[in-house]
Amino acid sequence: MVEPLQLQTAAWALTTALELSLFVQFLRRKLGRIYPFFFAYLLSIILQSAGSAALYGHPDLDQLTFWKIAWGMQSVVVTMRALTLVELNRRVLSPYVGIWALARRLLLGVAAAVIAYDLLLSKGQWQWLAMNGVRGLELAMAAVIVTMLLFARYYRIPVSPLQRALAVGLCLYSTFYVINYSLLEKVLRQYAVLWNFLGLFAFIASLLVWIGAVRRYSAVEEATVPQTIPAEVYGMISSEVNARLILLNRQLIQFLHLENRSQ
Amino acid sequence: MSLPVILLVLFAMLLVVLLAWALRPPEREPRPSLDVFEALRQSRHSSRMSHILQSLQPQDTEYLRSAGQPALIQTVRRQRRIIALNYLQQLQEEFELLLEISRVLAVMSPDVIAMEEMERWKLSLAFAANCAFLKWKLRLGLQPFSGFTLLSNMATSFARRLEAATTRIAEATVRSAEPPGSF
């Protein structure tokens, strides 16, 4: 029977191989210029893998130093992921100036609310504050991605397959991290190895989604130039459309009330 | 595990569900922009509501009841139910068309009014819920017919107000269509 630790080592090796493969494909497609933060994020996770391997090669390190270095590397990766997310949102929504202005406020509000809620769970203990802070950031990133995709869907804003894949990969990893960390923290501490392995598995899934999208990437999908109208025209027609929607809705409500009365 | 952490995990799970929902292909392909602006000038189903409702007056079924024609009453009621469902369908389509127009405008505008967008979003939720509720009531065969009488009386006033609002939209559209007629 294969030991869980052997499985985990194999998963680590596979993760590093996939990270390198994605990095090379990203370079070959010259996507680093279009998504510089994602490129930097890739670089950071590769360096984190190398750093982790080096760290585990020094078993004489005391636990606190180990913890500080590991979380230091993790915080760099999380920061890069957050920047990637900002980049992704900007690329999807910023060509639509009005929508972007609205979405920016909403996305910031969502992120701030989620992080604040998560930090409240730390009860002022600095160790939990750091770890819960990362969890809060991960959850906020997932919430922002979903909000952005819902926004894009509502306004029928085109999201290219690569952007979609980046969003899915980031969101899946973040949500799994939150679930994993929350359950591990309170309930399943004895299954830590298994849960770490599942965490890696979620990241492998994200990497595969990204690799698939980068392989299928074509430069045409990025070239969408939206048409614009003067803001006054929007303001004028928008309020009238709203008036009509209100009337239609009121009509329906009256219909509903009358029907209720007739029962 | 404490309640706040459970809520956090549930929220994360909800996000995965929402992600899957957001990635579904749209039910309908978006109409080309030109069609949308053309649609603003077209006549609307809701303006014909009074005529439709006029045909749904309960006098006929009352007469049939007094004449002892139960089978015919059922047939008439079934037909009326279909008419009512069609009317609701048309009302919904008109609502969705207006929403689509507003979305196209918001996407093209360099400045979006958050309150109006929020108002539309709330309206669309309320409308969808009301419409679904009413449709199910009709499908389940509950008796909506006496309600139609009163509604019929109100329809004219609603239609007039809708017509006025639509005329203003059309005027604004015509004004805006010059010179950028390439919408």
Interface residues (C-beta under 8 A of the other chain):
Chain A: Y96 V97 G98 I99 A101 L102 R105 V114 Y117 D118 L120 L121 R135 L139 A142 A143 I145 V146 L149 L150 A152 R153 Y154 Y155 R156 I157 R164 V168 C171 L172 T175 V178 I179 S182 L183 E185 K186 V187 P226 Q227 T228 I229 P230 A231 V233 Y234 G235 M236 I237 S238 S239 E240 V241 N242 A243 R244 L245 I246 L247 L248 N249 R250 Q251 L252 I253 Q254 F255 L256 L258 E259 R261 S262 Q263
Chain B: M1 S2 P4 V5 L8 V9 F11 A12 M13 L15 V16 L18 L19 A22 L23 P26 P30 S33 S46 M49 L88 L91 E94 F95 L98 L99 I101 S102 R103 V104 L105 A106 V107 M108 S109 P110 D111 V112 I113 A114 E116 E117 E119 R120 W121 L123 S124 A126 F127 N130 C131 F133 L134 K137 L142 Q143 P144 F145 S146 G147 F148 L150 L151 M154 F158 R161 L162 A165 T166 R168 I169 A172 T173 R175 S176 P180 S182 F183
